[in-house]
């Protein structure tokens, strides 16, 4: 593996983790903001399985 491709892989991993963090944060805030709202729970469930 060349140094360049190693750098690219690191950037890909970083981007993936950033997106993952955003998704988790979004899901957490969605759950927190609607708590016991039944309609919201359904849409979050769809989001979980997507």
Buried (B, 14 or more C-beta within 10 A) or exposed (E): EEEEEEEEEEEEEEEEEEEEEEEEEEEEEBBEEBEEEEEBEEEBEEEEEE
